[in-house]
Amino acid sequence: MGNLHSYTDAEMPTMFIDDAVIAGLLTVGLMVVFLAGVGVFIYKDAQKGRNRNT
């Protein structure tokens, strides 16, 4: 059994890009954007309540 990772720079295997891979990356990206938006909304809403009570 030889060295399994003996690639030179010219022989490096590229990532297999398929429709499913693109859809998965898009889904993960949209989830991150959605959760960041929810976090910003919660932060801004918490700041509003803090200013109202003082």
C-alpha distance matrix in Angstrom:
0.0 3.8 6.9 8.1 11.7 12.3 15.5 18.7 22.1 22.9 19.8 20.0 20.1 23.6 24.7 25.7 29.4 31.1 34.6 33.3 31.6 34.8 37.0 34.9 35.2 38.9 39.5 37.9 40.0 43.1 42.7 42.3 45.4 47.4 46.6 47.5 50.8 51.5 50.9 53.3 55.9 55.8 56.0 59.0 60.7 60.4 61.9 64.8 65.6 65.6 68.1 70.4 70.8 71.9
3.8 0.0 3.8 6.1 9.0 8.8 12.3 15.2 18.7 19.6 16.7 17.2 17.8 21.5 23.0 24.4 28.1 30.2 33.8 32.8 30.8 33.8 36.2 34.2 34.1 37.8 38.7 37.1 38.8 42.1 41.9 41.3 44.2 46.4 45.7 46.4 49.6 50.7 49.9 52.1 54.8 54.9 54.9 57.8 59.7 59.4 60.8 63.7 64.7 64.6 66.9 69.4 69.9 70.8
6.9 3.8 0.0 3.8 5.6 5.9 9.6 12.6 15.8 17.3 14.6 14.5 15.5 19.0 20.6 22.4 26.1 28.4 32.0 31.0 28.6 31.5 34.0 32.0 31.5 35.2 36.3 34.4 36.0 39.4 39.2 38.3 41.3 43.6 42.8 43.3 46.6 47.7 46.9 48.9 51.7 51.8 51.7 54.5 56.6 56.3 57.5 60.5 61.6 61.3 63.6 66.1 66.7 67.5
8.1 6.1 3.8 0.0 3.8 6.0 8.6 12.2 14.9 16.2 13.1 12.4 12.7 16.0 17.2 18.9 22.6 24.8 28.3 27.3 25.0 27.9 30.4 28.4 28.1 31.8 32.8 31.1 32.7 36.1 35.9 35.3 38.2 40.4 39.8 40.4 43.6 44.7 44.1 46.2 48.9 49.1 49.2 51.9 53.9 53.7 55.1 57.9 59.0 59.0 61.3 63.7 64.3 65.3
11.7 9.0 5.6 3.8 0.0 3.8 5.8 9.2 11.6 13.4 10.7 9.6 10.6 13.8 15.3 17.6 21.1 23.8 27.3 26.5 23.8 26.4 29.1 27.1 26.4 30.0 31.3 29.5 30.7 34.2 34.2 33.3 36.1 38.5 38.0 38.3 41.5 42.8 42.1 43.9 46.8 47.1 47.0 49.7 51.8 51.7 52.8 55.7 56.9 56.8 59.0 61.5 62.2 63.1
12.3 8.8 5.9 6.0 3.8 0.0 3.8 6.7 9.9 11.5 9.2 9.3 11.3 14.8 17.1 19.4 22.8 25.7 29.3 28.9 26.2 28.5 31.5 29.8 28.9 32.4 34.0 32.2 33.2 36.8 37.1 36.0 38.6 41.2 40.8 40.9 44.1 45.6 44.8 46.5 49.5 49.9 49.6 52.2 54.5 54.4 55.3 58.3 59.7 59.4 61.5 64.1 64.9 65.6
15.5 12.3 9.6 8.6 5.8 3.8 0.0 3.8 6.5 7.8 5.6 5.8 8.3 11.7 14.5 16.9 20.2 23.3 26.9 26.9 24.1 26.1 29.3 28.0 26.8 30.2 32.1 30.5 31.2 34.8 35.4 34.3 36.6 39.4 39.3 39.2 42.3 44.1 43.4 44.8 47.8 48.5 48.2 50.6 53.0 53.1 53.9 56.8 58.4 58.2 60.1 62.7 63.7 64.4
18.7 15.2 12.6 12.2 9.2 6.7 3.8 0.0 3.8 5.5 5.2 6.3 9.9 12.7 15.9 18.6 21.5 24.8 28.4 28.7 25.8 27.3 30.7 29.6 28.1 31.2 33.4 31.9 32.1 35.8 36.6 35.3 37.4 40.4 40.4 40.0 43.0 45.0 44.2 45.4 48.5 49.4 48.9 51.1 53.6 53.8 54.4 57.2 59.0 58.8 60.4 63.2 64.3 64.8
22.1 18.7 15.8 14.9 11.6 9.9 6.5 3.8 0.0 3.8 5.5 5.5 9.3 11.0 14.3 17.3 19.7 23.2 26.6 27.2 24.1 25.2 28.7 27.8 25.9 28.9 31.4 29.8 29.7 33.3 34.4 33.0 34.8 38.0 38.1 37.5 40.3 42.6 41.8 42.7 45.9 46.9 46.3 48.4 51.1 51.4 51.8 54.5 56.5 56.3 57.8 60.5 61.8 62.3
22.9 19.6 17.3 16.2 13.4 11.5 7.8 5.5 3.8 0.0 3.8 5.8 8.8 10.6 14.3 16.7 18.9 22.3 25.8 26.8 24.0 24.9 28.6 28.1 26.4 29.2 31.8 30.7 30.6 34.1 35.5 34.3 35.9 39.0 39.5 39.0 41.7 44.0 43.6 44.4 47.4 48.7 48.3 50.1 52.8 53.3 53.8 56.4 58.4 58.4 59.8 62.5 63.9 64.5
19.8 16.7 14.6 13.1 10.7 9.2 5.6 5.2 5.5 3.8 0.0 3.8 6.2 9.0 12.6 14.6 17.5 20.6 24.3 25.0 22.4 23.8 27.3 26.7 25.4 28.4 30.8 29.7 30.1 33.5 34.7 33.8 35.7 38.6 39.0 38.8 41.6 43.7 43.3 44.5 47.3 48.5 48.3 50.3 52.8 53.3 54.0 56.6 58.5 58.6 60.2 62.7 64.1 64.8
20.0 17.2 14.5 12.4 9.6 9.3 5.8 6.3 5.5 5.8 3.8 0.0 3.8 6.4 9.6 12.3 15.1 18.4 22.0 22.4 19.5 21.0 24.5 23.5 22.1 25.3 27.5 26.2 26.6 30.1 31.1 30.2 32.2 35.1 35.3 35.2 38.0 40.0 39.6 40.8 43.7 44.8 44.6 46.7 49.1 49.6 50.4 53.0 54.8 54.9 56.5 59.1 60.3 61.1
20.1 17.8 15.5 12.7 10.6 11.3 8.3 9.9 9.3 8.8 6.2 3.8 0.0 3.8 6.7 8.8 12.0 15.0 18.7 19.0 16.4 18.2 21.5 20.7 19.7 22.8 24.9 24.0 24.7 28.0 29.0 28.5 30.5 33.2 33.6 33.8 36.5 38.4 38.3 39.7 42.4 43.5 43.6 45.7 47.9 48.6 49.5 52.0 53.7 54.0 55.8 58.1 59.5 60.5
23.6 21.5 19.0 16.0 13.8 14.8 11.7 12.7 11.0 10.6 9.0 6.4 3.8 0.0 3.8 6.3 8.8 12.2 15.7 16.3 13.5 14.9 18.3 17.8 16.6 19.5 21.9 21.1 21.5 24.7 26.1 25.6 27.4 30.1 30.8 30.9 33.4 35.5 35.6 36.8 39.4 40.7 40.9 42.8 45.0 45.8 46.8 49.1 50.9 51.4 53.0 55.3 56.8 57.8
24.7 23.0 20.6 17.2 15.3 17.1 14.5 15.9 14.3 14.3 12.6 9.6 6.7 3.8 0.0 3.8 6.1 9.5 12.8 12.9 9.9 11.6 14.9 14.1 13.1 16.2 18.3 17.6 18.3 21.5 22.6 22.4 24.4 26.9 27.5 28.0 30.4 32.3 32.6 34.0 36.4 37.6 38.0 40.0 42.1 43.0 44.1 46.3 48.1 48.7 50.4 52.5 54.0 55.2
25.7 24.4 22.4 18.9 17.6 19.4 16.9 18.6 17.3 16.7 14.6 12.3 8.8 6.3 3.8 0.0 3.8 6.3 10.0 10.3 8.1 10.2 13.3 13.0 12.9 15.7 17.6 17.6 18.7 21.4 22.7 23.1 24.9 27.1 28.1 28.9 31.1 32.8 33.5 34.9 37.1 38.4 39.2 41.0 42.9 44.0 45.3 47.3 49.0 49.9 51.6 53.5 55.1 56.5
29.4 28.1 26.1 22.6 21.1 22.8 20.2 21.5 19.7 18.9 17.5 15.1 12.0 8.8 6.1 3.8 0.0 3.8 6.9 8.1 5.9 7.0 10.3 10.8 10.5 12.7 15.0 15.6 16.3 18.7 20.4 21.0 22.4 24.5 26.0 26.7 28.6 30.5 31.4 32.7 34.7 36.3 37.1 38.8 40.6 41.9 43.2 45.0 46.8 47.9 49.4 51.3 53.0 54.5
31.1 30.2 28.4 24.8 23.8 25.7 23.3 24.8 23.2 22.3 20.6 18.4 15.0 12.2 9.5 6.3 3.8 0.0 3.8 5.3 5.1 6.4 8.6 9.8 10.8 12.3 14.2 15.5 16.6 18.4 20.1 21.4 22.7 24.3 26.0 27.2 28.7 30.4 31.7 33.2 34.7 36.4 37.6 39.1 40.7 42.2 43.7 45.2 47.0 48.3 49.9 51.5 53.3 55.0
34.6 33.8 32.0 28.3 27.3 29.3 26.9 28.4 26.6 25.8 24.3 22.0 18.7 15.7 12.8 10.0 6.9 3.8 0.0 3.8 5.5 5.2 6.1 8.5 10.0 10.5 12.1 14.2 15.2 16.3 18.2 20.0 21.0 22.2 24.3 25.7 26.8 28.4 30.1 31.5 32.7 34.5 36.0 37.3 38.7 40.5 42.0 43.3 45.0 46.6 48.1 49.5 51.4 53.3
33.3 32.8 31.0 27.3 26.5 28.9 26.9 28.7 27.2 26.8 25.0 22.4 19.0 16.3 12.9 10.3 8.1 5.3 3.8 0.0 3.8 5.5 5.0 6.0 8.6 9.7 10.3 12.2 14.1 15.1 16.4 18.3 19.8 20.8 22.4 24.2 25.6 26.8 28.4 30.1 31.4 32.8 34.4 36.0 37.2 38.8 40.6 42.0 43.4 45.0 46.8 48.1 49.8 51.7
31.6 30.8 28.6 25.0 23.8 26.2 24.1 25.8 24.1 24.0 22.4 19.5 16.4 13.5 9.9 8.1 5.9 5.1 5.5 3.8 0.0 3.8 5.5 5.1 6.2 8.5 9.8 10.6 12.2 14.2 15.4 16.6 18.4 19.9 21.2 22.6 24.3 25.8 27.0 28.7 30.3 31.7 32.9 34.7 36.1 37.5 39.1 40.8 42.4 43.6 45.4 47.0 48.6 50.3
34.8 33.8 31.5 27.9 26.4 28.5 26.1 27.3 25.2 24.9 23.8 21.0 18.2 14.9 11.6 10.2 7.0 6.4 5.2 5.5 3.8 0.0 3.8 5.4 5.2 6.1 8.5 10.0 10.5 12.2 14.2 15.4 16.4 18.2 20.0 21.1 22.4 24.3 25.7 26.9 28.5 30.3 31.5 32.9 34.5 36.1 37.5 39.0 40.8 42.2 43.7 45.2 47.1 48.8
37.0 36.2 34.0 30.4 29.1 31.5 29.3 30.7 28.7 28.6 27.3 24.5 21.5 18.3 14.9 13.3 10.3 8.6 6.1 5.0 5.5 3.8 0.0 3.8 5.5 5.0 6.0 8.6 9.8 10.4 12.2 14.3 15.2 16.2 18.3 19.9 20.9 22.4 24.2 25.6 26.8 28.5 30.1 31.5 32.7 34.5 36.1 37.4 39.0 40.7 42.2 43.5 45.4 47.3
34.9 34.2 32.0 28.4 27.1 29.8 28.0 29.6 27.8 28.1 26.7 23.5 20.7 17.8 14.1 13.0 10.8 9.8 8.5 6.0 5.1 5.4 3.8 0.0 3.8 5.4 5.0 6.2 8.5 9.9 10.6 12.4 14.3 15.3 16.6 18.4 20.0 21.1 22.5 24.4 25.8 27.0 28.6 30.3 31.5 32.9 34.8 36.3 37.7 39.1 41.0 42.4 44.0 45.9
35.2 34.1 31.5 28.1 26.4 28.9 26.8 28.1 25.9 26.4 25.4 22.1 19.7 16.6 13.1 12.9 10.5 10.8 10.0 8.6 6.2 5.2 5.5 3.8 0.0 3.8 5.4 5.2 6.1 8.6 9.9 10.6 12.3 14.2 15.4 16.5 18.4 20.0 21.1 22.6 24.4 25.8 26.9 28.6 30.2 31.6 33.0 34.8 36.4 37.6 39.3 41.0 42.6 44.3
38.9 37.8 35.2 31.8 30.0 32.4 30.2 31.2 28.9 29.2 28.4 25.3 22.8 19.5 16.2 15.7 12.7 12.3 10.5 9.7 8.5 6.1 5.0 5.4 3.8 0.0 3.8 5.5 5.0 6.1 8.6 9.9 10.5 12.1 14.2 15.3 16.4 18.3 19.9 21.0 22.5 24.3 25.6 26.9 28.4 30.2 31.6 33.0 34.8 36.3 37.7 39.2 41.1 42.9
39.5 38.7 36.3 32.8 31.3 34.0 32.1 33.4 31.4 31.8 30.8 27.5 24.9 21.9 18.3 17.6 15.0 14.2 12.1 10.3 9.8 8.5 6.0 5.0 5.4 3.8 0.0 3.8 5.4 5.2 6.2 8.7 9.9 10.5 12.3 14.2 15.3 16.5 18.3 20.0 21.1 22.6 24.3 25.8 26.9 28.5 30.3 31.7 33.2 34.8 36.5 37.7 39.5 41.5
37.9 37.1 34.4 31.1 29.5 32.2 30.5 31.9 29.8 30.7 29.7 26.2 24.0 21.1 17.6 17.6 15.6 15.5 14.2 12.2 10.6 10.0 8.6 6.2 5.2 5.5 3.8 0.0 3.8 5.5 5.1 6.3 8.7 9.9 10.6 12.3 14.3 15.4 16.5 18.4 20.0 21.1 22.5 24.4 25.7 26.9 28.7 30.4 31.8 33.1 35.0 36.5 38.0 39.9
40.0 38.8 36.0 32.7 30.7 33.2 31.2 32.1 29.7 30.6 30.1 26.6 24.7 21.5 18.3 18.7 16.3 16.6 15.2 14.1 12.2 10.5 9.8 8.5 6.1 5.0 5.4 3.8 0.0 3.8 5.4 5.2 6.3 8.6 10.0 10.6 12.4 14.4 15.3 16.6 18.4 20.1 21.1 22.6 24.3 25.8 27.1 28.8 30.6 31.8 33.3 35.0 36.8 38.4
43.1 42.1 39.4 36.1 34.2 36.8 34.8 35.8 33.3 34.1 33.5 30.1 28.0 24.7 21.5 21.4 18.7 18.4 16.3 15.1 14.2 12.2 10.4 9.9 8.6 6.1 5.2 5.5 3.8 0.0 3.8 5.4 5.1 6.0 8.6 9.8 10.5 12.3 14.1 15.3 16.4 18.4 19.9 21.0 22.4 24.3 25.8 27.0 28.8 30.4 31.8 33.2 35.1 37.0
42.7 41.9 39.2 35.9 34.2 37.1 35.4 36.6 34.4 35.5 34.7 31.1 29.0 26.1 22.6 22.7 20.4 20.1 18.2 16.4 15.4 14.2 12.2 10.6 9.9 8.6 6.2 5.1 5.4 3.8 0.0 3.8 5.5 5.1 6.1 8.5 9.8 10.5 12.2 14.2 15.3 16.5 18.2 19.9 20.9 22.4 24.3 25.8 27.1 28.7 30.5 31.8 33.4 35.4
42.3 41.3 38.3 35.3 33.3 36.0 34.3 35.3 33.0 34.3 33.8 30.2 28.5 25.6 22.4 23.1 21.0 21.4 20.0 18.3 16.6 15.4 14.3 12.4 10.6 9.9 8.7 6.3 5.2 5.4 3.8 0.0 3.8 5.5 5.2 6.1 8.6 9.9 10.5 12.2 14.2 15.3 16.3 18.3 19.8 21.0 22.5 24.4 25.9 27.0 28.9 30.5 32.1 33.7
45.4 44.2 41.3 38.2 36.1 38.6 36.6 37.4 34.8 35.9 35.7 32.2 30.5 27.4 24.4 24.9 22.4 22.7 21.0 19.8 18.4 16.4 15.2 14.3 12.3 10.5 9.9 8.7 6.3 5.1 5.5 3.8 0.0 3.8 5.6 5.1 6.2 8.7 9.8 10.5 12.3 14.3 15.3 16.5 18.2 19.9 21.1 22.6 24.6 25.9 27.2 28.9 30.8 32.4
47.4 46.4 43.6 40.4 38.5 41.2 39.4 40.4 38.0 39.0 38.6 35.1 33.2 30.1 26.9 27.1 24.5 24.3 22.2 20.8 19.9 18.2 16.2 15.3 14.2 12.1 10.5 9.9 8.6 6.0 5.1 5.5 3.8 0.0 3.8 5.4 5.1 6.3 8.6 9.9 10.6 12.4 14.3 15.4 16.4 18.4 20.1 21.2 22.8 24.5 26.1 27.3 29.2 31.2
46.6 45.7 42.8 39.8 38.0 40.8 39.3 40.4 38.1 39.5 39.0 35.3 33.6 30.8 27.5 28.1 26.0 26.0 24.3 22.4 21.2 20.0 18.3 16.6 15.4 14.2 12.3 10.6 10.0 8.6 6.1 5.2 5.6 3.8 0.0 3.8 5.3 5.0 6.1 8.6 9.8 10.5 12.2 14.2 15.2 16.4 18.4 20.0 21.2 22.6 24.6 26.0 27.4 29.4
47.5 46.4 43.3 40.4 38.3 40.9 39.2 40.0 37.5 39.0 38.8 35.2 33.8 30.9 28.0 28.9 26.7 27.2 25.7 24.2 22.6 21.1 19.9 18.4 16.5 15.3 14.2 12.3 10.6 9.8 8.5 6.1 5.1 5.4 3.8 0.0 3.8 5.5 5.0 6.2 8.6 9.9 10.5 12.3 14.1 15.3 16.5 18.4 20.2 21.2 22.8 24.6 26.3 27.8
50.8 49.6 46.6 43.6 41.5 44.1 42.3 43.0 40.3 41.7 41.6 38.0 36.5 33.4 30.4 31.1 28.6 28.7 26.8 25.6 24.3 22.4 20.9 20.0 18.4 16.4 15.3 14.3 12.4 10.5 9.8 8.6 6.2 5.1 5.3 3.8 0.0 3.8 5.3 5.1 6.1 8.6 9.8 10.6 12.1 14.2 15.4 16.6 18.5 20.1 21.4 22.8 24.8 26.6
51.5 50.7 47.7 44.7 42.8 45.6 44.1 45.0 42.6 44.0 43.7 40.0 38.4 35.5 32.3 32.8 30.5 30.4 28.4 26.8 25.8 24.3 22.4 21.1 20.0 18.3 16.5 15.4 14.4 12.3 10.5 9.9 8.7 6.3 5.0 5.5 3.8 0.0 3.8 5.5 5.1 6.2 8.6 9.9 10.4 12.2 14.3 15.4 16.7 18.5 20.3 21.3 23.0 25.1
50.9 49.9 46.9 44.1 42.1 44.8 43.4 44.2 41.8 43.6 43.3 39.6 38.3 35.6 32.6 33.5 31.4 31.7 30.1 28.4 27.0 25.7 24.2 22.5 21.1 19.9 18.3 16.5 15.3 14.1 12.2 10.5 9.8 8.6 6.1 5.0 5.3 3.8 0.0 3.8 5.4 5.1 6.1 8.6 9.8 10.5 12.4 14.3 15.6 16.6 18.7 20.3 21.6 23.4
53.3 52.1 48.9 46.2 43.9 46.5 44.8 45.4 42.7 44.4 44.5 40.8 39.7 36.8 34.0 34.9 32.7 33.2 31.5 30.1 28.7 26.9 25.6 24.4 22.6 21.0 20.0 18.4 16.6 15.3 14.2 12.2 10.5 9.9 8.6 6.2 5.1 5.5 3.8 0.0 3.8 5.5 5.1 6.1 8.4 9.8 10.6 12.4 14.4 15.4 16.8 18.6 20.5 21.9
55.9 54.8 51.7 48.9 46.8 49.5 47.8 48.5 45.9 47.4 47.3 43.7 42.4 39.4 36.4 37.1 34.7 34.7 32.7 31.4 30.3 28.5 26.8 25.8 24.4 22.5 21.1 20.0 18.4 16.4 15.3 14.2 12.3 10.6 9.8 8.6 6.1 5.1 5.4 3.8 0.0 3.8 5.5 5.2 6.0 8.5 9.9 10.6 12.5 14.3 15.6 16.8 18.8 20.8
55.8 54.9 51.8 49.1 47.1 49.9 48.5 49.4 46.9 48.7 48.5 44.8 43.5 40.7 37.6 38.4 36.3 36.4 34.5 32.8 31.7 30.3 28.5 27.0 25.8 24.3 22.6 21.1 20.1 18.4 16.5 15.3 14.3 12.4 10.5 9.9 8.6 6.2 5.1 5.5 3.8 0.0 3.8 5.5 5.1 6.1 8.6 9.9 10.7 12.4 14.5 15.6 17.0 19.1
56.0 54.9 51.7 49.2 47.0 49.6 48.2 48.9 46.3 48.3 48.3 44.6 43.6 40.9 38.0 39.2 37.1 37.6 36.0 34.4 32.9 31.5 30.1 28.6 26.9 25.6 24.3 22.5 21.1 19.9 18.2 16.3 15.3 14.3 12.2 10.5 9.8 8.6 6.1 5.1 5.5 3.8 0.0 3.8 5.5 5.2 6.3 8.8 10.2 10.7 12.7 14.6 16.0 17.4
59.0 57.8 54.5 51.9 49.7 52.2 50.6 51.1 48.4 50.1 50.3 46.7 45.7 42.8 40.0 41.0 38.8 39.1 37.3 36.0 34.7 32.9 31.5 30.3 28.6 26.9 25.8 24.4 22.6 21.0 19.9 18.3 16.5 15.4 14.2 12.3 10.6 9.9 8.6 6.1 5.2 5.5 3.8 0.0 3.8 5.4 5.1 6.3 8.9 10.0 10.8 12.6 14.8 16.1
60.7 59.7 56.6 53.9 51.8 54.5 53.0 53.6 51.1 52.8 52.8 49.1 47.9 45.0 42.1 42.9 40.6 40.7 38.7 37.2 36.1 34.5 32.7 31.5 30.2 28.4 26.9 25.7 24.3 22.4 20.9 19.8 18.2 16.4 15.2 14.1 12.1 10.4 9.8 8.4 6.0 5.1 5.5 3.8 0.0 3.8 5.4 5.1 6.5 8.8 10.2 10.9 12.9 15.1
60.4 59.4 56.3 53.7 51.7 54.4 53.1 53.8 51.4 53.3 53.3 49.6 48.6 45.8 43.0 44.0 41.9 42.2 40.5 38.8 37.5 36.1 34.5 32.9 31.6 30.2 28.5 26.9 25.8 24.3 22.4 21.0 19.9 18.4 16.4 15.3 14.2 12.2 10.5 9.8 8.5 6.1 5.2 5.4 3.8 0.0 3.8 5.4 5.3 6.3 8.9 10.2 11.1 13.1
61.9 60.8 57.5 55.1 52.8 55.3 53.9 54.4 51.8 53.8 54.0 50.4 49.5 46.8 44.1 45.3 43.2 43.7 42.0 40.6 39.1 37.5 36.1 34.8 33.0 31.6 30.3 28.7 27.1 25.8 24.3 22.5 21.1 20.1 18.4 16.5 15.4 14.3 12.4 10.6 9.9 8.6 6.3 5.1 5.4 3.8 0.0 3.8 5.5 5.1 6.4 8.8 10.3 11.3
64.8 63.7 60.5 57.9 55.7 58.3 56.8 57.2 54.5 56.4 56.6 53.0 52.0 49.1 46.3 47.3 45.0 45.2 43.3 42.0 40.8 39.0 37.4 36.3 34.8 33.0 31.7 30.4 28.8 27.0 25.8 24.4 22.6 21.2 20.0 18.4 16.6 15.4 14.3 12.4 10.6 9.9 8.8 6.3 5.1 5.4 3.8 0.0 3.8 5.4 5.3 6.3 8.9 10.6
65.6 64.7 61.6 59.0 56.9 59.7 58.4 59.0 56.5 58.4 58.5 54.8 53.7 50.9 48.1 49.0 46.8 47.0 45.0 43.4 42.4 40.8 39.0 37.7 36.4 34.8 33.2 31.8 30.6 28.8 27.1 25.9 24.6 22.8 21.2 20.2 18.5 16.7 15.6 14.4 12.5 10.7 10.2 8.9 6.5 5.3 5.5 3.8 0.0 3.8 5.5 5.2 6.4 9.1
65.6 64.6 61.3 59.0 56.8 59.4 58.2 58.8 56.3 58.4 58.6 54.9 54.0 51.4 48.7 49.9 47.9 48.3 46.6 45.0 43.6 42.2 40.7 39.1 37.6 36.3 34.8 33.1 31.8 30.4 28.7 27.0 25.9 24.5 22.6 21.2 20.1 18.5 16.6 15.4 14.3 12.4 10.7 10.0 8.8 6.3 5.1 5.4 3.8 0.0 3.8 5.6 5.6 6.8
68.1 66.9 63.6 61.3 59.0 61.5 60.1 60.4 57.8 59.8 60.2 56.5 55.8 53.0 50.4 51.6 49.4 49.9 48.1 46.8 45.4 43.7 42.2 41.0 39.3 37.7 36.5 35.0 33.3 31.8 30.5 28.9 27.2 26.1 24.6 22.8 21.4 20.3 18.7 16.8 15.6 14.5 12.7 10.8 10.2 8.9 6.4 5.3 5.5 3.8 0.0 3.8 5.6 5.6
70.4 69.4 66.1 63.7 61.5 64.1 62.7 63.2 60.5 62.5 62.7 59.1 58.1 55.3 52.5 53.5 51.3 51.5 49.5 48.1 47.0 45.2 43.5 42.4 41.0 39.2 37.7 36.5 35.0 33.2 31.8 30.5 28.9 27.3 26.0 24.6 22.8 21.3 20.3 18.6 16.8 15.6 14.6 12.6 10.9 10.2 8.8 6.3 5.2 5.6 3.8 0.0 3.8 5.7
70.8 69.9 66.7 64.3 62.2 64.9 63.7 64.3 61.8 63.9 64.1 60.3 59.5 56.8 54.0 55.1 53.0 53.3 51.4 49.8 48.6 47.1 45.4 44.0 42.6 41.1 39.5 38.0 36.8 35.1 33.4 32.1 30.8 29.2 27.4 26.3 24.8 23.0 21.6 20.5 18.8 17.0 16.0 14.8 12.9 11.1 10.3 8.9 6.4 5.6 5.6 3.8 0.0 3.8
71.9 70.8 67.5 65.3 63.1 65.6 64.4 64.8 62.3 64.5 64.8 61.1 60.5 57.8 55.2 56.5 54.5 55.0 53.3 51.7 50.3 48.8 47.3 45.9 44.3 42.9 41.5 39.9 38.4 37.0 35.4 33.7 32.4 31.2 29.4 27.8 26.6 25.1 23.4 21.9 20.8 19.1 17.4 16.1 15.1 13.1 11.3 10.6 9.1 6.8 5.6 5.7 3.8 0.0
